[in-house]
Amino acid sequence: MATSLVEQVRLAGVVGAGGGGFPTHVKLAAKADTLIANGAECEPLLHKDAVVMERDAAAMVRGMQLAMEALGANTGIVGIKAKNQHAVEAVEAACHGTPVRVHQLGDYYPAGDEYDLVYSTTGRLIPPTGIPLQVGAVVCNVETFVNIAAAAAGRPVIRKTLTIAGAVREPKTLTVPIGTSLRECLAAAGGATVADPVLCIGGMLMGETTDNLDRPVTKTTGGVIVLSRGHHVIARKLKPPAAQNAIGKSACDQCRYCTEYCPRYLLGYQVEPHQVMRSLAFTATGAEYWNQWAALCCSCGLCTLYACPEELFPKEACDQSKAEMKKANQKWTGKMTVKPHPMRDGRRVPIKTLMKKLHITQYEHPAPLSGEVLAPARIVLPLKQSAGSPGVAFVKTGDRVTEGQVVSDVPEKALGAAVHAPFAATVAEVTAQHVVLTR
């Protein structure tokens, strides 16, 4: 009996390549009438998705067709920013004669938010706290569909495409073995041009900020923005949460700019960051108190890094609020009806305007695909590279592994994804967190 696509994708360890990391085989086991490829790539300076669509348009559309067949979908849509004209042309050519079409998006942030993308491409509004499947849609990153096509051909996920940009000598987009250190990726981009580099992994607004250059590339690493420790945005991001809260508690004047620019609020959802900031004033009792105005926040960071005139931290307050509500098992009890704000289109934030606010316009350079093939002598494979549970190692120190061999997998029925060896190697170390391979 032929192996189903869902099983092939599970065996190949395919997860959301855009950063979310949700195991793709779970999405493909559902039923939906519409499949959407997210190629919006709205984080400034990142070009990974555009490069993938230019280079692998045929494979991406093939992966979409396979996924549509599994889902029972009759419509496929690729959301691409119109400014990425080469990607648009490549994908339109690959879509010819298929049920997949291109939907061109404006150059605003955050065009790639799932709720925003589904509404922009289909006119459907996902219910509060819901997922696209509830309106008959499934959304995956464009690179995920390339990996689905590879999985159908028996090839697991062992490489990742990512952009290295910002304060580097030669911004570029690389395809590297999973587990390669970010230090080696930076070296391939000519190295940092600042003495004390800090990395924004996944982008400046929604990414993680770290100074650990030895972090490995994982299945969800879409790009790295390199900046100096003294950069204004980095200094803000590295401020401890207690200091962020203290500043907000003393300085927020309830101007509402954070709410009025919030993309979820403008879609009609009850997200009001200024109300969350207001709750900072009610924590004097020592009890952690937050409110539900953060529950539907997408953590895009626009409120903190663009909207707030006092440079406070509403996004971080919303993140803390959501964490506390989850800990207390507090569910959404607000209204379930959604109606877009009449000023939604007029309040979109253009990427160029956002870049000026972030003080990164000097780094606006192309990051072309590099033909260089990195061959690291040592790689670190985290056992958790997706949503869900960490994997369990299938190898032990001293073992020899071949390219594509399963190194770890999650227990049966657990949510997670297998991890494979990207090249033939020797297992140098096995811990509860990772497996180290050396050539």
C-alpha angles and dihedrals in degrees: 000000000000117000112249120241089245090058093043090053091047093050090049092054095236115177135166103296095195094076104276094089097201110164105259098211089067091056092047092054090068131080123243138153096220133049120195127196110207108218096147094112095184101172107109118253095014118119104166097112093046090052092047091051093049094046101036106025094130093049091046093052090045089053090049092052091050090048092048090053091051092047096042089238121160098190130059123187130186113202109209131163109250090228090069091074096163090054091046091052094047093049094044089054091049091048093056110122094009133100088248121102137181122246111196117217132201122252098258138119129281097012090141096061104122095230092048094045095049091050094045094050102035108015089237122132117215112227115255110280087006135124131235091258089071089067094042098265138116120198127198134165116262093245089054090063091052087054091049090056089049091048090054087056091050098259119132127213105272103141136052133203115217140162122238109200145143119058097013129114097237115022108209146155116243138189108213139168111272108257095039111139119250087231089066091046090053090049089053087055091055095266131274120309093210127074098229107032123195121193129223101201110204095008141309098276106039101014133099119261118221142149092209104115091180094067110124126240109252135190090272101047104117098169149327127235111201118207137159121266087241094056109122095237093046091051089054094046093051094053110115117252093244090057092046090053094046091052092048093047092054102036112031108113095184095245091156096222090125090057097040091056096040108121093211092050089050089052088057102261122136097252113137113165092183088063090051089051088051089059089064087075091061100058098088091105090069093244116119104245125176134152139233096257087094098049096094096039115130094205092235091150095224092125094055101037101033117013107043110089091198095050094240125155112252094148091055090047088053091049091052091046092053091048092051092047090050091049090051091044088237111167130204111272100169128109119303098206117099128197122171117244113255090233095051097111093044094053099052111128113233115224093234091054090048091050091054090052090049093049093235104114090111088064096054098121132133115266101205123195111271120224089207114116112212114216106186116195091216132029135181117217113197111215090221113058099142144043112289131029128356116252128252115239116248093192138063135211112289096025120133115228131192129221109285095014116145110255098176141356138182122255117270113284092011119123112247143078142263121252122217135199110257093208142003108288149139121262105243100175140004123195135159088265106040152358120232118210128192127191 
